[in-house]
Amino acid sequence: MDKNISLDYYKIFYEVAKSQSITKASNTLFISQPAITQTLKKLETVLGCKLFIRTTKGVKLTQIGERIFAKVEQGLKNFKEVELLSENEENLESGEIKISCGSNIAKKLLLKSIIEFNHLYPNVEIIIEDNVQKLSVERLKKGELDVLISQNNEEVSGVKFHHLKYEKYVFVTKHDDNDLNKAILMTDGTYSRTLFDRFKQNFSISFEHNTIVSGYNTAIELCKAGLGVMLIPYYLVEDLIANNTFKVVFEDKEIDEWQDYGFYTNENNLSMATKKFVELLIKNNK
């Protein structure tokens, strides 16, 4: 005997037990009485126990039938809650989006879209974290992250990059600092660090002293203090270059100065909320 019983069998059992009548269950479910009777017989055979006793008024659960009914009732309730949860996610009545994005690039590419999304879908929670690209890519692959705002890195595989815009990178140092033997670096695993190391290798440049930081804001302050050269997106230091706080260096050497900014997604793990959010990202960064 086939032991696989579909959920519909338990739904029929539940309706008969609740109404204590095959006739009433037939009218409610729009299923013929013979079909219901046949379903109950198969269910009893598979479970190996008698579920109902016929009475003059209809049917009555046996003792084991009552215990099974309690389990089925709870199971169907849980199933309905799952369906409701799924429906709410699909209709954006609940859910969450996890985004990884550096604080500086977030201001430029992300904030407008977050504000607009929150206005359209106030019940969807947005969680923003700031991790290095390498770690965020791994979290994206595992389904622990929905969107990664970052530069396009040709070494990244397994996730899809979507272009938004190009941003210029420059080397700068303090205006009165002619010592180019010191460097202010981003932490290992960031794209800025990868770009810096690639430049250093291409031109066989070495630095006597490195200061390593985890964010551009700290790097800018250290550069103002004369701790050395830093590689940074131009938009972050445009005003400081204009007022002669910083000067651009290594202009005679070719670098990959225009960087492709956008976002990564895992195409195998796209919720409706994520799809709507990235639509706003693209619209707001044209």
Secondary structure, DSSP 8 states (H G I E B T S, - for coil): ------HHHHHHHHHHHHHT-HHHHHHHHT--HHHHHHHHHHHHHHHTS--EEEETTEEEE-HHHHHHHHHHHHHHHHHHHHHHHHHHHHTTSS-EEEEE--HHHHHHHTHHHHHHHHHH-TTSEEEEE---HHHHHHHHHTTS-SEEEEE--TT--SSEEEEEEEEEEEEEEETT----SEEEEE-TTSHHHHHHHHHHHHTT---SEEEEES-HHHHHHHHHTT--EEEEEHHHHHHHHHTTSEEEE-TTS----EEEEEEEE-TTS--HHHHHHHHHHHHHT-
